[in-house]
Amino acid sequence: MNHIVTVQDAVTAFEPWMEPTDAELDAIEQEMPLILAGVDLVDAQIIALDRTPNELDNRRIRRAHRRVLAAHRELANRTAGATLPGGAA
């Protein structure tokens, strides 16, 4: 009996070119407050899925949504300030 064997490498998932670069890791680090705020919003929405949302659930969702908006605003302001050349005119 002849065995059929593939010719490619056994595992390519750990190749060095597949790892995130330092720039990508820095971008993820800058976006982490927005990511965590989004997770909190999804958690608040999941809690309210199984039942009719009460006032506490509605407040929790509104607060989480405001945190997402605030984190998005801060990220946008930080990146806009970093890309604008020059100083005050």
Sine and cosine of phi, psi and omega as CSV:
sin_phi,cos_phi,sin_psi,cos_psi,sin_omega,cos_omega
0.00,0.00,0.77,-0.64,0.04,-1.00
-0.99,-0.12,0.72,-0.69,0.03,-1.00
-1.00,-0.04,0.64,-0.77,0.04,-1.00
-1.00,-0.10,0.82,-0.58,-0.05,-1.00
-0.82,-0.58,0.64,-0.77,0.05,-1.00
-0.98,0.19,0.38,-0.93,-0.06,-1.00
-0.99,-0.14,-0.22,0.98,-0.05,-1.00
-0.98,0.19,0.17,-0.98,0.04,-1.00
-0.88,0.47,0.48,-0.88,-0.05,-1.00
-0.90,0.44,-0.76,0.65,-0.02,-1.00
-0.71,-0.70,0.81,-0.59,0.05,-1.00
-0.94,-0.34,0.07,1.00,-0.07,-1.00
-0.94,0.35,-0.33,0.94,-0.07,-1.00
-0.93,-0.37,0.45,0.89,0.06,-1.00
-0.94,0.35,0.57,-0.82,-0.03,-1.00
-0.87,0.49,-0.51,0.86,-0.03,-1.00
-0.96,0.29,-0.18,0.98,0.00,-1.00
-1.00,-0.06,-0.13,0.99,0.01,-1.00
-0.98,0.22,0.52,-0.86,0.05,-1.00
-0.93,0.37,0.56,-0.83,0.02,-1.00
-0.98,0.19,0.18,-0.98,0.03,-1.00
-0.89,0.45,-0.59,0.81,0.02,-1.00
-0.91,0.42,-0.65,0.76,0.04,-1.00
-0.91,0.41,-0.65,0.76,0.05,-1.00
-0.91,0.42,-0.61,0.79,0.06,-1.00
-0.91,0.42,-0.64,0.77,0.03,-1.00
-0.91,0.43,-0.65,0.76,0.04,-1.00
-0.90,0.44,-0.66,0.75,0.01,-1.00
-0.89,0.46,-0.63,0.78,0.03,-1.00
-0.93,0.37,-0.55,0.84,-0.03,-1.00
-1.00,0.05,-0.06,1.00,-0.09,-1.00
-0.85,0.53,-0.65,0.76,0.05,-1.00
-0.87,0.49,-0.62,0.79,0.04,-1.00
-0.92,0.38,-0.65,0.76,0.02,-1.00
-0.89,0.46,-0.72,0.69,-0.01,-1.00
-0.92,0.40,-0.60,0.80,0.05,-1.00
-0.91,0.42,-0.61,0.79,0.06,-1.00
-0.91,0.42,-0.62,0.79,0.05,-1.00
-0.90,0.43,-0.66,0.75,0.04,-1.00
-0.89,0.46,-0.64,0.77,0.04,-1.00
-0.90,0.44,-0.71,0.70,0.02,-1.00
-0.90,0.44,-0.64,0.77,0.05,-1.00
-0.87,0.50,-0.70,0.72,0.01,-1.00
-0.90,0.43,-0.61,0.79,0.02,-1.00
-0.94,0.33,-0.58,0.81,0.02,-1.00
-0.92,0.40,-0.64,0.77,0.02,-1.00
-0.86,0.51,-0.60,0.80,-0.05,-1.00
-0.99,0.11,-0.07,1.00,-0.04,-1.00
-0.95,0.32,-0.61,0.79,-0.15,-0.99
-0.98,0.21,-0.22,0.98,-0.06,-1.00
-0.57,-0.82,0.11,-0.99,0.11,-0.99
-0.95,0.32,0.83,-0.55,-0.06,-1.00
-0.88,0.48,0.75,-0.66,0.09,-1.00
-1.00,-0.07,-0.08,-1.00,-0.05,-1.00
-0.89,0.46,-0.62,0.78,0.02,-1.00
-0.89,0.45,-0.67,0.74,0.04,-1.00
-0.89,0.46,-0.68,0.73,0.01,-1.00
-0.89,0.46,-0.67,0.74,0.03,-1.00
-0.91,0.42,-0.65,0.76,0.00,-1.00
-0.88,0.47,-0.68,0.73,0.00,-1.00
-0.92,0.38,-0.68,0.73,0.02,-1.00
-0.89,0.46,-0.68,0.73,0.02,-1.00
-0.89,0.45,-0.69,0.73,0.00,-1.00
-0.90,0.43,-0.63,0.77,0.02,-1.00
-0.91,0.42,-0.64,0.77,0.05,-1.00
-0.90,0.43,-0.60,0.80,0.04,-1.00
-0.91,0.41,-0.61,0.79,0.06,-1.00
-0.89,0.45,-0.72,0.69,0.00,-1.00
-0.89,0.45,-0.66,0.75,0.01,-1.00
-0.91,0.41,-0.67,0.74,0.02,-1.00
-0.91,0.41,-0.61,0.79,0.03,-1.00
-0.91,0.41,-0.66,0.75,0.03,-1.00
-0.89,0.46,-0.71,0.70,0.00,-1.00
-0.89,0.45,-0.64,0.77,0.02,-1.00
-0.91,0.41,-0.68,0.74,0.00,-1.00
-0.91,0.42,-0.66,0.75,0.01,-1.00
-0.92,0.39,-0.61,0.79,0.00,-1.00
-0.92,0.39,-0.69,0.72,-0.02,-1.00
-0.96,0.28,-0.54,0.84,0.03,-1.00
-0.93,0.36,-0.63,0.78,0.02,-1.00
-0.93,0.36,-0.49,0.87,-0.02,-1.00
-0.97,0.22,-0.42,0.91,-0.07,-1.00
-1.00,-0.10,-0.23,0.97,-0.02,-1.00
-0.99,0.14,0.81,-0.58,0.00,-1.00
-0.99,0.14,0.36,-0.93,0.10,-0.99
0.99,0.13,0.01,-1.00,-0.01,-1.00
-0.90,-0.43,-0.39,-0.92,0.00,-1.00
-0.94,0.33,0.62,-0.79,-0.03,-1.00
-0.99,-0.12,0.00,0.00,0.00,0.00
